[in-house]
Amino acid sequence: MAVVSRLISVQHLKKNLILALAFGVAVYLVFALLSGLDYLLNALSGFHWSLLALTFGLIATSYAIRFARWSYYLGLLKVSLPLQMNVTIFAAGLSMTISPGKFGEVLKSVFIRQVNGTPIARTAPAVVAERVTDATSLLAWGFIGALALGSWPWLLPIFLALSTLGIAVLRSKRLSLLAEKALSKFPLVGRLAAPHASSFHGASNELLAYRPLLAANVISFLAWGLDCWGVYLCAAGIGVGTPFLVIVFIYVVSLLAGSLSVLPGGIGVTEAGMAGMLVAIAGLSSELAVTLTFVIRLATLWFATSIGVVGLLLARRLISEPDGGVQDPA
């Protein structure tokens, strides 16, 4: 897996993080200028920052719940780590929240390989299973919001169908092989996935069996519920009285749209979708919609990324890295 080591060395991660930050700043600057910088600053000055602190607490708790899901998956795979190391590796993976679809969190598998020699192909399916249960749980919240809203429910069955198809592909050996052939045409994916498809499929089957899938979805649903509550507090903090389930629907659809993009963290797509729906559905002014979008993304995307950066620094201290990069001796 020397290719993996080079692709996700610390220097590579730092470069990607800087590029994502620069891209995010550029996107937010454009939004701020279009909505009116003076209005944005005035709206932020009136924000109830105590609610933002509570939101951070909710988001942090949601990631603690997600850690329970991650530990559950490792238990199913019979992968054992000391608690401190496991927490640090999980936190370090959050630095890849800004990767497309969060699949850069396979970094956790590389760290585990470095610690105890577990093959990356054995634990990488846990990252995939995390994304699958994230998607299905988001869909569940989205359906609840759509039913309460009484409009646009046709969007969510599309995402549900895609999620179901993804699970079917991961669980079926024949479909997995077909997917492998299709993905192997992409140079990066082909180099990483092709040599380990059989091991990956076996571990995926373990994690996406009925009982683990149900248990992980319950955990994920609770975690995303805290996220939704935090997002609602962001709206309340800025003086928006939009009902909770409407905010949930807007948040879910914008996140799903962003996750389908190839942009890091869905930056640009998520923000545009969220601000647009806050105007079209919630009836906010464009200036207020942009301001609220900024606050929500600060409390969700960038807060998680900051936790991940701290985790990454701690992981570098706990795991021996003689040349300053994450090494995989395999």
Kinemage of the C-alpha trace (Angstrom):
@kinemage 1
@onewidth
@group {chain A} dominant
@subgroup {mainchain}
@vectorlist {calphas} color= white
{ca met a 1} P 0.000 0.000 0.000
{ca ala a 2} L 2.878 2.346 -0.652
{ca val a 3} L 0.588 4.263 -3.009
{ca val a 4} L -1.781 4.927 -0.126
{ca ser a 5} L 1.084 6.162 2.016
{ca arg a 6} L 2.109 8.683 -0.609
{ca leu a 7} L -1.456 9.776 -1.333
{ca ile a 8} L -2.335 10.516 2.285
{ca ser a 9} L 0.988 11.611 3.728
{ca val a 10} L 0.789 14.459 6.205
{ca gln a 11} L 2.159 16.852 3.603
{ca his a 12} L -0.517 15.732 1.142
{ca leu a 13} L -3.214 16.223 3.784
{ca lys a 14} L -1.872 19.652 4.671
{ca lys a 15} L -1.905 20.677 1.012
{ca asn a 16} L -5.479 19.465 0.534
{ca leu a 17} L -6.627 21.178 3.718
{ca ile a 18} L -5.063 24.481 2.680
{ca leu a 19} L -6.630 24.226 -0.777
{ca ala a 20} L -10.042 23.439 0.721
{ca leu a 21} L -9.742 26.356 3.145
{ca ala a 22} L -8.757 28.707 0.341
{ca phe a 23} L -11.641 27.480 -1.790
{ca gly a 24} L -14.035 27.887 1.131
{ca val a 25} L -12.851 31.427 1.841
{ca ala a 26} L -13.271 32.330 -1.835
{ca val a 27} L -16.807 30.886 -1.956
{ca tyr a 28} L -17.855 32.603 1.271
{ca leu a 29} L -16.358 35.909 0.145
{ca val a 30} L -18.398 35.781 -3.049
{ca phe a 31} L -21.551 34.994 -1.065
{ca ala a 32} L -20.822 37.806 1.377
{ca leu a 33} L -20.264 40.354 -1.388
{ca leu a 34} L -23.414 39.289 -3.235
{ca ser a 35} L -25.562 39.478 -0.103
{ca gly a 36} L -24.027 42.668 1.232
{ca leu a 37} L -21.099 42.618 3.625
{ca asp a 38} L -22.569 45.321 5.875
{ca tyr a 39} L -25.813 43.380 6.311
{ca leu a 40} L -23.898 40.201 7.041
{ca leu a 41} L -21.821 41.856 9.761
{ca asn a 42} L -24.885 43.499 11.308
{ca ala a 43} L -26.773 40.203 11.373
{ca leu a 44} L -23.845 38.431 12.983
{ca ser a 45} L -23.473 41.163 15.596
{ca gly a 46} L -27.005 40.426 16.779
{ca phe a 47} L -26.469 36.675 16.957
{ca his a 48} L -27.034 34.968 20.324
{ca trp a 49} L -23.595 33.433 20.661
{ca ser a 50} L -24.587 31.399 23.718
{ca leu a 51} L -26.749 29.312 21.385
{ca leu a 52} L -23.748 28.743 19.124
{ca ala a 53} L -21.831 27.392 22.118
{ca leu a 54} L -24.736 25.018 22.813
{ca thr a 55} L -24.711 24.040 19.140
{ca phe a 56} L -21.017 23.173 19.349
{ca gly a 57} L -21.828 20.990 22.337
{ca leu a 58} L -24.549 19.177 20.409
{ca ile a 59} L -22.286 18.653 17.403
{ca ala a 60} L -19.491 17.359 19.632
{ca thr a 61} L -21.935 14.949 21.282
{ca ser a 62} L -23.101 13.757 17.874
{ca tyr a 63} L -19.517 12.861 17.001
{ca ala a 64} L -19.152 11.028 20.305
{ca ile a 65} L -22.157 8.945 19.222
{ca arg a 66} L -20.551 8.390 15.834
{ca phe a 67} L -17.436 7.188 17.648
{ca ala a 68} L -19.621 4.541 19.290
{ca arg a 69} L -20.677 3.429 15.793
{ca trp a 70} L -17.047 3.311 14.644
{ca ser a 71} L -16.058 1.256 17.698
{ca tyr a 72} L -19.001 -1.073 17.048
{ca tyr a 73} L -17.761 -1.645 13.516
{ca leu a 74} L -14.214 -2.354 14.670
{ca gly a 75} L -15.621 -4.841 17.166
{ca leu a 76} L -17.475 -6.653 14.387
{ca leu a 77} L -14.244 -6.772 12.390
{ca lys a 78} L -12.357 -8.011 15.496
{ca val a 79} L -9.952 -5.074 15.354
{ca ser a 80} L -8.718 -4.024 18.779
{ca leu a 81} L -7.180 -0.668 19.700
{ca pro a 82} L -6.445 1.054 23.020
{ca leu a 83} L -9.218 3.540 23.800
{ca gln a 84} L -6.980 6.608 23.661
{ca met a 85} L -5.541 5.549 20.319
{ca asn a 86} L -8.967 4.735 18.910
{ca val a 87} L -10.397 8.118 19.955
{ca thr a 88} L -7.396 9.917 18.474
{ca ile a 89} L -7.595 8.038 15.173
{ca phe a 90} L -11.332 8.675 14.929
{ca ala a 91} L -10.821 12.377 15.635
{ca ala a 92} L -8.006 12.550 13.071
{ca gly a 93} L -10.379 11.160 10.475
{ca leu a 94} L -12.571 14.239 10.927
{ca ser a 95} L -9.825 16.281 9.267
{ca met a 96} L -11.095 14.616 6.092
{ca thr a 97} L -14.634 15.943 6.574
{ca ile a 98} L -13.810 18.329 3.758
{ca ser a 99} L -12.923 15.500 1.359
{ca pro a 100} L -15.528 14.612 -1.304
{ca gly a 101} L -18.184 12.485 0.392
{ca lys a 102} L -15.910 12.252 3.473
{ca phe a 103} L -14.323 9.150 1.956
{ca gly a 104} L -10.918 10.622 2.768
{ca glu a 105} L -11.620 9.302 6.262
{ca val a 106} L -10.002 6.077 5.045
{ca leu a 107} L -7.052 7.817 6.708
{ca lys a 108} L -8.297 6.058 9.862
{ca ser a 109} L -7.596 2.707 8.242
{ca val a 110} L -4.060 3.774 7.392
{ca phe a 111} L -3.429 4.818 10.983
{ca ile a 112} L -4.777 1.489 12.248
{ca arg a 113} L -2.486 -0.336 9.809
{ca gln a 114} L 0.413 1.619 11.253
{ca val a 115} L -0.555 0.793 14.849
{ca asn a 116} L -1.351 -2.915 14.745
{ca gly a 117} L -0.799 -4.137 11.199
{ca thr a 118} L -4.466 -4.668 10.288
{ca pro a 119} L -4.749 -4.541 6.465
{ca ile a 120} L -6.348 -1.366 5.146
{ca ala a 121} L -8.787 -3.459 3.089
{ca arg a 122} L -10.063 -4.984 6.335
{ca thr a 123} L -11.042 -1.692 8.021
{ca ala a 124} L -11.764 0.570 5.034
{ca pro a 125} L -15.270 -0.949 4.684
{ca ala a 126} L -16.037 0.534 8.116
{ca val a 127} L -15.541 3.983 6.580
{ca val a 128} L -17.826 3.027 3.691
{ca ala a 129} L -20.412 1.651 6.129
{ca glu a 130} L -20.258 4.930 8.052
{ca arg a 131} L -21.082 6.834 4.880
{ca val a 132} L -23.894 4.406 4.007
{ca thr a 133} L -25.570 4.747 7.405
{ca asp a 134} L -24.995 8.505 7.339
{ca ala a 135} L -26.872 8.630 4.049
{ca thr a 136} L -29.764 6.431 5.149
{ca ser a 137} L -30.145 8.313 8.446
{ca leu a 138} L -30.100 11.648 6.664
{ca leu a 139} L -32.751 10.297 4.329
{ca ala a 140} L -34.893 9.328 7.301
{ca trp a 141} L -34.672 12.843 8.724
{ca gly a 142} L -35.307 14.259 5.275
{ca phe a 143} L -38.442 12.170 4.838
{ca ile a 144} L -39.738 13.391 8.183
{ca gly a 145} L -39.078 16.968 7.122
{ca ala a 146} L -40.605 16.422 3.688
{ca leu a 147} L -43.776 14.915 5.130
{ca ala a 148} L -44.147 17.822 7.553
{ca leu a 149} L -43.415 20.313 4.794
{ca gly a 150} L -45.829 18.728 2.346
{ca ser a 151} L -43.737 19.606 -0.699
{ca trp a 152} L -40.733 18.349 -2.683
{ca pro a 153} L -40.993 14.786 -1.270
{ca trp a 154} L -40.114 13.384 -4.701
{ca leu a 155} L -36.469 14.372 -4.238
{ca leu a 156} L -35.850 12.045 -1.343
{ca pro a 157} L -36.964 8.759 -2.948
{ca ile a 158} L -34.278 9.377 -5.542
{ca phe a 159} L -31.627 9.525 -2.830
{ca leu a 160} L -33.170 6.493 -1.121
{ca ala a 161} L -32.968 4.506 -4.363
{ca leu a 162} L -29.310 5.453 -4.772
{ca ser a 163} L -28.566 4.451 -1.180
{ca thr a 164} L -30.317 1.097 -1.627
{ca leu a 165} L -28.387 0.487 -4.828
{ca gly a 166} L -25.119 1.280 -3.050
{ca ile a 167} L -25.852 -1.241 -0.293
{ca ala a 168} L -26.801 -3.868 -2.877
{ca val a 169} L -23.536 -3.314 -4.744
{ca leu a 170} L -21.461 -3.576 -1.574
{ca arg a 171} L -23.220 -6.774 -0.440
{ca ser a 172} L -23.253 -8.550 -3.791
{ca lys a 173} L -19.964 -10.086 -4.899
{ca arg a 174} L -21.003 -10.007 -8.551
{ca leu a 175} L -22.056 -6.352 -8.386
{ca ser a 176} L -18.908 -5.515 -6.408
{ca leu a 177} L -16.759 -6.996 -9.153
{ca leu a 178} L -18.677 -5.032 -11.796
{ca ala a 179} L -18.229 -1.870 -9.742
{ca glu a 180} L -14.538 -2.686 -9.370
{ca lys a 181} L -14.140 -2.972 -13.144
{ca ala a 182} L -15.905 0.343 -13.640
{ca leu a 183} L -13.890 2.098 -10.933
{ca ser a 184} L -10.609 0.619 -12.136
{ca lys a 185} L -10.867 2.885 -15.165
{ca phe a 186} L -10.146 5.794 -12.825
{ca pro a 187} L -6.378 5.675 -12.166
{ca leu a 188} L -6.463 6.675 -8.478
{ca val a 189} L -9.379 4.444 -7.466
{ca gly a 190} L -8.058 1.551 -9.499
{ca arg a 191} L -4.656 1.591 -7.794
{ca leu a 192} L -6.214 1.672 -4.345
{ca ala a 193} L -9.152 -0.706 -4.712
{ca ala a 194} L -8.324 -3.307 -7.323
{ca pro a 195} L -5.757 -5.366 -5.371
{ca his a 196} L -8.039 -5.637 -2.315
{ca ala a 197} L -11.531 -6.074 -3.721
{ca ser a 198} L -12.160 -9.532 -2.282
{ca ser a 199} L -11.138 -8.588 1.266
{ca phe a 200} L -13.104 -5.362 0.999
{ca his a 201} L -16.226 -7.219 -0.116
{ca gly a 202} L -15.962 -9.714 2.736
{ca ala a 203} L -15.689 -7.021 5.391
{ca ser a 204} L -18.479 -4.989 3.766
{ca asn a 205} L -20.772 -8.008 3.980
{ca glu a 206} L -20.101 -8.288 7.710
{ca leu a 207} L -20.884 -4.639 8.377
{ca leu a 208} L -23.915 -4.359 6.104
{ca ala a 209} L -25.695 -7.482 7.300
{ca tyr a 210} L -29.194 -6.896 8.653
{ca arg a 211} L -28.454 -6.556 12.382
{ca pro a 212} L -25.287 -4.409 12.124
{ca leu a 213} L -26.988 -2.220 9.531
{ca leu a 214} L -30.015 -1.711 11.767
{ca ala a 215} L -27.941 -1.011 14.887
{ca ala a 216} L -25.635 1.411 13.079
{ca asn a 217} L -28.583 3.225 11.516
{ca val a 218} L -30.169 3.753 14.931
{ca ile a 219} L -26.901 5.187 16.244
{ca ser a 220} L -26.498 7.348 13.150
{ca phe a 221} L -30.096 8.572 13.295
{ca leu a 222} L -29.553 9.785 16.863
{ca ala a 223} L -26.288 11.493 15.917
{ca trp a 224} L -27.825 13.296 12.955
{ca gly a 225} L -30.759 14.287 15.150
{ca leu a 226} L -28.348 16.209 17.367
{ca asp a 227} L -26.869 17.833 14.267
{ca cys a 228} L -30.335 18.890 13.133
{ca trp a 229} L -31.108 20.278 16.565
{ca gly a 230} L -27.864 22.239 16.473
{ca val a 231} L -28.704 23.650 13.053
{ca tyr a 232} L -32.124 24.699 14.347
{ca leu a 233} L -30.429 26.522 17.249
{ca cys a 234} L -28.308 28.381 14.704
{ca ala a 235} L -31.525 29.584 13.071
{ca ala a 236} L -33.014 30.555 16.426
{ca gly a 237} L -29.835 32.376 17.391
{ca ile a 238} L -30.074 34.636 14.386
{ca gly a 239} L -33.767 35.326 14.982
{ca val a 240} L -35.245 32.992 12.350
{ca gly a 241} L -38.554 31.464 13.443
{ca thr a 242} L -38.764 28.779 10.748
{ca pro a 243} L -40.201 25.498 12.117
{ca phe a 244} L -37.738 22.791 13.118
{ca leu a 245} L -38.717 20.242 10.457
{ca val a 246} L -38.508 22.814 7.676
{ca ile a 247} L -34.961 23.627 8.755
{ca val a 248} L -34.225 19.890 8.877
{ca phe a 249} L -35.491 19.354 5.326
{ca ile a 250} L -33.423 22.236 3.976
{ca tyr a 251} L -30.318 21.074 5.828
{ca val a 252} L -30.648 17.454 4.676
{ca val a 253} L -31.290 18.199 1.014
{ca ser a 254} L -28.427 20.703 0.819
{ca leu a 255} L -26.029 18.230 2.463
{ca leu a 256} L -27.045 15.414 0.127
{ca ala a 257} L -26.624 17.691 -2.881
{ca gly a 258} L -23.182 18.698 -1.677
{ca ser a 259} L -22.156 15.096 -1.050
{ca leu a 260} L -22.986 14.203 -4.652
{ca ser a 261} L -20.645 16.891 -5.930
{ca val a 262} L -16.954 16.278 -6.434
{ca leu a 263} L -16.062 19.383 -4.429
{ca pro a 264} L -14.280 19.118 -1.056
{ca gly a 265} L -16.873 19.137 1.697
{ca gly a 266} L -19.501 19.975 -0.910
{ca ile a 267} L -18.341 23.588 -0.512
{ca gly a 268} L -20.233 25.884 -2.822
{ca val a 269} L -22.947 23.399 -3.754
{ca thr a 270} L -24.159 22.913 -0.178
{ca glu a 271} L -24.035 26.621 0.616
{ca ala a 272} L -25.828 27.631 -2.578
{ca gly a 273} L -28.508 24.977 -2.069
{ca met a 274} L -29.015 25.860 1.571
{ca ala a 275} L -29.228 29.607 1.004
{ca gly a 276} L -31.503 29.135 -2.006
{ca met a 277} L -33.932 26.897 -0.122
{ca leu a 278} L -33.929 29.212 2.898
{ca val a 279} L -35.186 31.887 0.525
{ca ala a 280} L -37.565 29.725 -1.544
{ca ile a 281} L -38.992 27.533 1.237
{ca ala a 282} L -38.443 29.395 4.505
{ca gly a 283} L -39.158 32.801 2.988
{ca leu a 284} L -36.005 34.479 4.295
{ca ser a 285} L -34.383 37.418 2.598
{ca ser a 286} L -31.313 36.503 0.565
{ca glu a 287} L -29.093 38.420 2.985
{ca leu a 288} L -30.448 36.612 6.033
{ca ala a 289} L -30.319 33.262 4.234
{ca val a 290} L -26.632 33.715 3.422
{ca thr a 291} L -25.859 34.787 6.985
{ca leu a 292} L -27.614 31.758 8.444
{ca thr a 293} L -25.848 29.485 5.960
{ca phe a 294} L -22.491 30.840 7.106
{ca val a 295} L -23.318 30.162 10.751
{ca ile a 296} L -24.608 26.637 10.050
{ca arg a 297} L -21.523 25.656 8.070
{ca leu a 298} L -19.259 27.104 10.758
{ca ala a 299} L -21.029 25.008 13.397
{ca thr a 300} L -21.038 21.816 11.343
{ca leu a 301} L -18.410 21.513 8.599
{ca trp a 302} L -15.652 23.731 9.969
{ca phe a 303} L -16.085 22.803 13.617
{ca ala a 304} L -15.704 19.115 12.721
{ca thr a 305} L -12.693 19.905 10.553
{ca ser a 306} L -11.029 21.794 13.401
{ca ile a 307} L -11.541 18.811 15.713
{ca gly a 308} L -9.986 16.659 13.006
{ca val a 309} L -6.910 18.852 12.695
{ca val a 310} L -6.325 18.607 16.448
{ca gly a 311} L -6.827 14.840 16.259
{ca leu a 312} L -4.384 14.604 13.374
{ca leu a 313} L -1.709 16.463 15.347
{ca leu a 314} L -2.260 14.170 18.330
{ca ala a 315} L -2.130 11.084 16.118
{ca arg a 316} L 1.219 12.187 14.761
{ca arg a 317} L 2.532 12.334 18.312
{ca leu a 318} L 1.154 8.937 19.293
{ca ile a 319} L 2.148 7.118 16.113
{ca ser a 320} L 5.795 6.904 15.143
{ca glu a 321} L 6.460 8.811 11.912
{ca pro a 322} L 10.200 8.902 11.342
{ca asp a 323} L 9.984 10.821 8.064
{ca gly a 324} L 7.003 13.029 8.901
{ca gly a 325} L 4.412 11.052 6.946
{ca val a 326} L 1.913 8.322 7.610
{ca gln a 327} L 3.659 5.154 6.563
{ca asp a 328} L 2.230 1.805 5.624
{ca pro a 329} L 4.875 -0.905 5.563
{ca ala a 330} L 2.767 -3.289 3.469
